[in-house]
């Protein structure tokens, strides 16, 4: 390796690129809501690493949990063979958060069986397999403008044709409905293995449905014997004002998928189901779903600490108030609306051509934000839940300055 090259040059030479215009910011350290560049720049992180750093970067309790687990053990054995305390404790705590929602259990029992993965897209893949195996059906229904990950199966569910056309053929048997469109509910039938749906659509630009709509989807799935799978990869762990977004809509899914904000910065995902449903992975075939690194003990320790921080400090309860502060401050003729739920917000502009220079100027001014995959004229605002009112005020001032 040519050591005379700078890290930035090596980044473009050796790190696989996913666009022709990466941000290419060189970050030296991160703390709380801030990222710090190698030349002393400070950036307010308004996107939490895309929904990951819900408790902020390098939260002391998360670091303590990581260090404590490093002193015991790291990887021991493929998933599901050894009793590993971090996995057991985290699975129990996750089941408790679902039970704390206070909603009636599903027809198959409470969501208490947890399968850990390395990421959200892997959790979606596992949930897809689980639905097919449990129901014996092959049709899966997802929504237009939905995003569930980039692996082959998760990509098949995606609702943006331009995003997946280059990779066809993808999985057969995938149908799409419009999120929030009542008449589409009848497309869920006795052929449907599962409906896989974001409670609040993320990459569509933060679209919040009518609770009655989700309740009707739940009723239809129950009627036809299809599983209802909620993708809470972005919304879970306090992002929308409750620990899980489904709580505020009064709808219990059959399978719950989470990742991103659950790890406190460490890679981890999970899908949670009733024991009756999850048990189908044990036979026909045995080891029906396996992973080597899923539920890594260090990631589980970090996740448990993250869960405890959010629950004990009730960070989710403060998310709605902080979201309202963004709405009050981000008032400008160029901003058509600020919509969302809790600290999952989208500020809409006229077009991408208007928005992109604002984002670039905001970054230069010290605020890191972004747009959405299927809504490139809206600015993503999803800061760590620990952001203070003073920090929100500063971030909004810088954004408004970037517009002007």
KAZI-V92526 format. One record per residue. RES is the residue in three letters. PSI is psi in radians with two decimals (none if undefined). OMEGA is omega as a letter, one per 40 degrees, with the letter a starting at -180 (999 if undefined). BURIAL is + if it has 16 or more other C-alpha atoms within 10 Angstrom, else -. Layout:
<<RES PSI OMEGA BURIAL> <RES PSI OMEGA BURIAL>>
This chain:
<<UNK 2.42 i -> <UNK 1.79 a -> <UNK -0.12 i -> <UNK -0.28 i -> <UNK 2.57 i -> <UNK 2.80 i -> <UNK -0.62 i -> <UNK -0.76 i -> <UNK -0.72 i -> <UNK -0.57 i -> <UNK -0.85 a -> <UNK -0.42 a -> <UNK -0.65 a -> <UNK -0.35 a -> <UNK 2.15 a -> <UNK 2.32 a -> <UNK 2.51 i -> <UNK 0.01 i -> <UNK 2.96 i -> <UNK 0.00 a -> <UNK 1.04 i -> <UNK 2.70 i -> <UNK -0.64 i -> <UNK 0.59 i -> <UNK 2.31 i -> <UNK 1.91 a -> <UNK 2.28 a -> <UNK -0.65 i -> <UNK 2.92 i -> <UNK 2.56 a +> <UNK 2.20 i -> <UNK -2.11 i +> <UNK 0.11 a +> <UNK 2.51 i +> <UNK 2.49 a +> <UNK 2.22 i +> <UNK 3.02 a -> <UNK -0.24 a -> <UNK 0.43 i -> <UNK 0.03 i -> <UNK 2.56 i -> <UNK 2.26 a +> <UNK 2.29 i +> <UNK 2.12 a +> <UNK 1.76 a +> <UNK 0.13 a +> <UNK 0.00 i +> <UNK 0.69 a +> <UNK 0.58 a +> <UNK 1.14 i +> <UNK 0.28 a +> <UNK -0.87 a +> <UNK 1.07 a +> <UNK -0.60 i +> <UNK 0.23 a +> <UNK 2.88 i +> <UNK 2.32 i +> <UNK 0.88 i +> <UNK 2.34 a +> <UNK -0.69 a -> <UNK -0.60 i +> <UNK -0.76 i +> <UNK -0.73 i +> <UNK -0.71 i -> <UNK -0.69 i +> <UNK -0.86 a +> <UNK -0.71 a -> <UNK -0.70 i -> <UNK -0.60 i +> <UNK -0.55 i -> <UNK -0.16 a -> <UNK -1.15 i -> <UNK 2.78 i -> <UNK -2.18 a -> <UNK 2.35 i -> <UNK -0.82 a -> <UNK 2.75 i -> <UNK 2.75 a -> <UNK 2.40 i +> <UNK 0.08 a +> <UNK -0.70 a -> <UNK 2.62 i -> <UNK 1.89 a -> <UNK 2.07 a +> <UNK -0.78 a -> <UNK -0.68 i +> <UNK -0.83 a +> <UNK -0.82 a -> <UNK -0.71 i -> <UNK -0.75 i +> <UNK -0.75 i +> <UNK -0.76 a -> <UNK -0.67 i +> <UNK -0.76 i +> <UNK -0.63 i +> <UNK -0.68 a -> <UNK -0.64 i +> <UNK -0.78 i +> <UNK -0.59 a -> <UNK -0.26 i -> <UNK -0.42 i +> <UNK 0.26 i -> <UNK 2.67 i -> <UNK 2.55 i -> <UNK 2.91 i +> <UNK 3.04 i +> <UNK -0.33 a -> <UNK 0.04 i -> <UNK 3.13 a -> <UNK 2.67 i +> <UNK 1.73 a +> <UNK -0.01 i +> <UNK 2.11 a +> <UNK 2.26 i +> <UNK 2.06 a +> <UNK 2.47 i +> <UNK -3.08 i +> <UNK -0.31 a +> <UNK 3.03 i +> <UNK -0.77 a +> <UNK -0.60 i +> <UNK -0.62 i +> <UNK -0.69 i +> <UNK -0.78 i +> <UNK -0.77 i +> <UNK -0.70 i +> <UNK -0.64 i +> <UNK -0.82 i +> <UNK -0.73 a +> <UNK -0.77 a +> <UNK -0.76 i +> <UNK -0.77 a +> <UNK -0.72 a +> <UNK -0.73 a +> <UNK -0.37 a +> <UNK 0.22 a -> <UNK 2.92 a +> <UNK -0.31 a +> <UNK 2.31 i +> <UNK 2.40 a +> <UNK 2.27 i +> <UNK -3.03 a +> <UNK 2.62 i +> <UNK 2.54 a +> <UNK 0.39 i +> <UNK 2.75 i +> <UNK 2.21 a +> <UNK 0.08 a +> <UNK 3.09 a +> <UNK 0.04 i +> <UNK 2.96 a -> <UNK -0.83 a +> <UNK -0.84 i +> <UNK -0.66 i +> <UNK -0.59 i +> <UNK -0.54 i +> <UNK -0.41 a +> <UNK 2.55 a +> <UNK 0.14 i +> <UNK 1.88 a +> <UNK -0.70 a -> <UNK -0.45 a -> <UNK -0.39 a -> <UNK -0.18 a +> <UNK -0.57 a -> <UNK -0.17 a -> <UNK 0.20 i -> <UNK 2.67 e -> <UNK 2.44 i -> <UNK -2.91 a +> <UNK 2.39 i -> <UNK 2.95 i -> <UNK 0.33 i -> <UNK 2.23 i +> <UNK 2.69 a +> <UNK 2.49 i +> <UNK 2.90 i +> <UNK 2.16 i -> <UNK 2.08 i +> <UNK -0.10 a +> <UNK 1.99 a -> <UNK -0.74 a -> <UNK -0.38 i -> <UNK -0.28 a -> <UNK -0.54 a +> <UNK -0.22 i -> <UNK -0.26 i -> <UNK 2.09 a +> <UNK -3.07 i +> <UNK -0.10 i -> <UNK -0.19 a +> <UNK 2.16 i +> <UNK -0.75 a +> <UNK 2.65 i +> <UNK 2.13 a +> <UNK 2.05 a +> <UNK 2.40 i +> <UNK 2.38 i +> <UNK -0.88 i +> <UNK 2.15 a +> <UNK 2.26 a +> <UNK -1.20 a +> <UNK -0.14 i +> <UNK -0.09 i +> <UNK 0.59 i +> <UNK 1.39 i +> <UNK 2.05 a +> <UNK 2.11 a +> <UNK 2.89 i +> <UNK 2.24 i -> <UNK -0.62 a -> <UNK -0.53 i -> <UNK -0.86 i +> <UNK -0.62 i +> <UNK -0.61 i -> <UNK -0.65 i -> <UNK -0.76 i +> <UNK -0.81 a +> <UNK -0.72 a -> <UNK -0.73 i +> <UNK -0.73 i +> <UNK -0.73 a -> <UNK -0.72 a -> <UNK -0.02 i -> <UNK 0.37 i +> <UNK 2.57 i +> <UNK 2.49 i +> <UNK 2.04 a +> <UNK 2.09 i +> <UNK 2.17 i +> <UNK 1.81 i +> <UNK 0.61 i +> <UNK -0.70 i +> <UNK -0.59 a +> <UNK -0.39 a +> <UNK 2.96 i +> <UNK 0.78 i +> <UNK 0.02 a +> <UNK -0.66 a +> <UNK 0.06 i +> <UNK -0.20 i +> <UNK 2.88 a +> <UNK -0.82 i +> <UNK 2.47 a +> <UNK -0.58 a +> <UNK -0.42 a +> <UNK -0.72 a +> <UNK -0.22 a -> <UNK -0.09 i +> <UNK 0.58 a +> <UNK 2.11 i +> <UNK 2.15 i +> <UNK 2.95 i +> <UNK -0.52 i +> <UNK 2.37 a +> <UNK 2.25 a +> <UNK 2.34 i +> <UNK 2.83 i +> <UNK -2.39 i +> <UNK -1.66 a +> <UNK -0.09 a +> <UNK -0.27 a +> <UNK -0.06 a +> <UNK 0.39 a +> <UNK -0.17 i +> <UNK 2.62 a +> <UNK 2.14 i +> <UNK 2.60 i +> <UNK 3.02 i +> <UNK 2.69 i +> <UNK 2.44 a +> <UNK 2.31 a +> <UNK 2.91 i +> <UNK 2.65 a +> <UNK -0.69 a -> <UNK -0.69 a -> <UNK -0.87 a +> <UNK -0.45 a +> <UNK -0.24 a -> <UNK -0.30 i +> <UNK -0.16 a +> <UNK -0.43 a -> <UNK 2.75 i -> <UNK 0.89 e -> <UNK 2.86 i -> <UNK 2.60 a -> <UNK 0.84 a -> <UNK -0.34 i -> <UNK 2.15 a -> <UNK 2.71 i -> <UNK 2.53 i +> <UNK -0.91 a -> <UNK -0.06 i +> <UNK 2.35 a +> <UNK 0.60 i +> <UNK 2.33 a +> <UNK -0.59 i +> <UNK -0.72 i +> <UNK -0.68 i +> <UNK -0.69 i +> <UNK -0.74 i +> <UNK -0.68 a +> <UNK -0.72 i +> <UNK -0.74 i +> <UNK -0.73 i +> <UNK -0.82 i +> <UNK -0.79 a +> <UNK -0.68 i -> <UNK -0.87 a +> <UNK -0.73 a +> <UNK -0.86 a +> <UNK -0.63 i -> <UNK -0.05 a -> <UNK 0.84 a +> <UNK -0.52 i +> <UNK -0.61 a +> <UNK -0.44 a +> <UNK -0.21 a +> <UNK -0.69 a +> <UNK -0.76 i +> <UNK -0.73 i -> <UNK -0.62 i +> <UNK -0.68 i +> <UNK -0.58 i +> <UNK -0.69 i +> <UNK -0.76 a +> <UNK -0.71 a +> <UNK -0.61 a -> <UNK -0.58 a -> <UNK 1.21 i +> <UNK 2.08 a -> <UNK 2.55 i -> <UNK -0.48 a -> <UNK -0.32 a +> <UNK 1.98 a +> <UNK -0.65 i -> <UNK 2.77 i +> <UNK 1.99 a +> <UNK 2.87 i +> <UNK -2.82 a +> <UNK 2.25 a +> <UNK -2.30 i +> <UNK 0.69 i +> <UNK 1.66 a +> <UNK 2.74 i +> <UNK 2.19 i +> <UNK 2.03 a +> <UNK 2.34 i +> <UNK 3.08 a +> <UNK -0.65 a -> <UNK 2.96 i -> <UNK -0.65 a +> <UNK -0.49 i -> <UNK -0.73 a -> <UNK -0.77 a +> <UNK -0.79 i +> <UNK -0.55 i -> <UNK -0.78 i +> <UNK -0.77 a +> <UNK -0.74 i +> <UNK -0.61 i +> <UNK -0.72 i +> <UNK -0.77 i +> <UNK -0.55 i -> <UNK -0.21 i +> <UNK 0.38 i +> <UNK 2.10 a +> <UNK 2.05 i +> <UNK -2.97 a +> <UNK 3.14 i +> <UNK -3.01 a +> <UNK 2.61 a +> <UNK -0.75 a +> <UNK 0.31 i +> <UNK 1.29 a +> <UNK 0.12 i +> <UNK 0.19 i +> <UNK 2.43 i +> <UNK 2.29 i +> <UNK 2.24 i +> <UNK 1.85 a +> <UNK 1.20 a +> <UNK 2.94 i +> <UNK 2.51 a +> <UNK -0.28 a +> <UNK 0.02 i +> <UNK 2.46 a +> <UNK 2.92 i -> <UNK -0.65 i -> <UNK -0.68 i -> <UNK -0.63 i -> <UNK -0.78 i +> <UNK -0.76 i +> <UNK -0.77 a -> <UNK -0.75 a +> <UNK -0.70 i +> <UNK -0.73 a -> <UNK -0.65 i +> <UNK -0.82 i +> <UNK -0.63 i +> <UNK -0.62 i -> <UNK -0.55 i +> <UNK -0.78 a +> <UNK none 999 ->>
